Amino acid sequence: MRKKIIVIGAGLAGAVCAQTLHAAGHQVVVLEKARGVGGRMSTRRISTELSGLGLVPVTFDHGAQYFRARHPEFQRRVALAQQQGLVAPWAARHGKVEGAGNLEPLTPDNTEPAARWVAVPDMPNWIRSLLNPMTVRVNTRAAALTMERSAAGELSWTVQDEQGATLETADAVVLAMPPAQAAVLCAPYQPTWANHLTQWPMDPCWTWMALTDEIKIAPSDIHRKGWASVDSVQLLDHPLAWVARNHHKPSRQLAKGKEAWVVQASPAWTTAHLDLPAAEAASAMQGLWRDLLGPAAREVTVHYQAAHRWLYARAGLPAAALPAELQQAAWVDEKLGLACCGDYLGYAHLALHAQPEAPPAALARGSRIEDAWWSGWQCAQQYLAAWGQA
Ligand SMILES: Cc1cc2nc3c(=O)[nH]c(=O)nc-3n(C[C@H](O)[C@H](O)[C@H](O)COP(=O)(O)OP(=O)(O)OC[C@H]3O[C@@H](n4cnc5c(N)ncnc54)[C@H](O)[C@@H]3O)c2cc1C
């Protein structure tokens, strides 16, 4: 029987779940509180007036930076998306800085697939394409769920906005959002889920975006010469965790002589500065970036800067042990018609049931795009199996 499903959250997990259910013949409506789809796969586009150049368009991927594909099914989807022009490999020069050390080339990690992928021309584009044939209501925050049982015993769900007005009614609901946000919606119907969700650890992340003149590292600055050409740098034991030249990614070209930087603070620095106003966080991170890159960066003009705070950037593993029935890549209560999916569940599932494609070293870094895909896909598969469509 054809079902109607409301998917709340248009990140990758929600998009994959919605697309899989839609492809199986069901009616799917997606609700998204932000003004566009993508969730943490997001790109900020600005245009700024620069003397001699006019209006210069710039993009900053201020959420996820790139992704890898380990699972064979995900590899197949990524290959298909590449054929469709939705993703491209990022053949970048990556580096690493430990503490006060110098920049070193990042040696390939044998536990990881070599290829790093980005969606093109921006991060949400792949998600836009997945959701293309469906009804997607953006600027629409789901504030509460109500479940009703008809005289015939059929369950139906209503999603309400903050004023209590009905947004949509359906046979089943998928909560495809970070755990703390899902907990609020599912608590009346699945208190055990809500209890685990409210305690799920998530690291926050301040991200700095800046358009600058080109950095010219002086030949005499021998400790920093690698910075002249590197595309991205991971930092350990440092207030910053990631520095990237966003315009070096595929399809993100920039006017000559300018650079577009995306810089992430470490979880520790972010936590210590969580309540800073965005303008102050931007200034503080600009200072850290200038110190890191040395004299060349101290002189350079910053034409545009902004800071974005992610309260829920990447998930860790749950503090309390999960019961066996919750060690799943998605939580689906088929009888109720209620489900949760998201990167955090995909990540925990891979970590708890580590597969050859996901060795421990690859799991130490928090939840990622592939985990979101895995969870969204598994969520749809579980619903389809319950509806006799496995
Ligand atoms: C700064 C940063 C850097 C990262 N770097 C990487 C990286 O380099 N590589 C990598 O693989 N991963 C990275 N990640 C993690 C990756 O982005 C996530 O794992 C993945 O995008 C999560 O997808 P999701 O669908 O589970 O959740 P989300 O993308 O968070 O989607 C959830 C959606 O639900 C919406 N929503 C929430 N509540 C409601 C509501 N009540 N009503 C309606 N809509 C709602 C949100 O607006 C959001 O769009 C990074 C994340 C961040 C923040």
The ligand as a Gaussian input file, in Angstrom:
#p B3LYP/6-31G(d) Opt

LIG

0 1
 C       32.102000      22.323000      10.522000
 C       31.851000      20.900000      10.085000
 C       32.840000      20.220000       9.377000
 C       32.621000      18.906000       8.951000
 N       33.574000      18.300000       8.181000
 C       33.304000      17.100000       7.644000
 C       34.199000      16.534000       6.682000
 O       35.189000      17.150000       6.271000
 N       33.908000      15.296000       6.194000
 C       32.780000      14.615000       6.565000
 O       32.559000      13.507000       6.057000
 N       31.905000      15.141000       7.455000
 C       32.137000      16.371000       7.988000
 N       31.236000      16.935000       8.851000
 C       30.080000      16.142000       9.292000
 C       28.993000      16.074000       8.207000
 O       28.692000      17.366000       7.758000
 C       27.759000      15.422000       8.820000
 O       28.126000      14.130000       9.293000
 C       26.581000      15.241000       7.848000
 O       26.459000      16.304000       6.943000
 C       25.313000      15.090000       8.700000
 O       24.173000      14.890000       7.878000
 P       22.759000      14.618000       8.562000
 O       21.782000      14.507000       7.453000
 O       22.881000      13.489000       9.518000
 O       22.443000      15.902000       9.473000
 P       22.313000      17.440000       9.072000
 O       23.142000      17.740000       7.888000
 O       22.579000      18.206000      10.325000
 O       20.785000      17.611000       8.651000
 C       19.760000      17.809000       9.595000
 C       18.771000      18.827000       9.036000
 O       17.637000      18.881000       9.894000
 C       17.187000      20.218000       9.958000
 N       16.360000      20.333000      11.160000
 C       16.757000      20.172000      12.451000
 N       15.711000      20.322000      13.277000
 C       14.626000      20.565000      12.491000
 C       13.250000      20.803000      12.770000
 N       12.772000      20.800000      14.020000
 N       12.409000      21.017000      11.727000
 C       12.865000      21.013000      10.440000
 N       14.171000      20.802000      10.133000
 C       15.032000      20.571000      11.146000
 C       18.485000      21.013000       9.989000
 O       18.279000      22.365000       9.618000
 C       19.336000      20.240000       8.980000
 O       19.189000      20.747000       7.676000
 C       31.407000      18.253000       9.269000
 C       30.415000      18.951000       9.966000
 C       30.624000      20.264000      10.358000
 C       29.523000      21.024000      11.044000

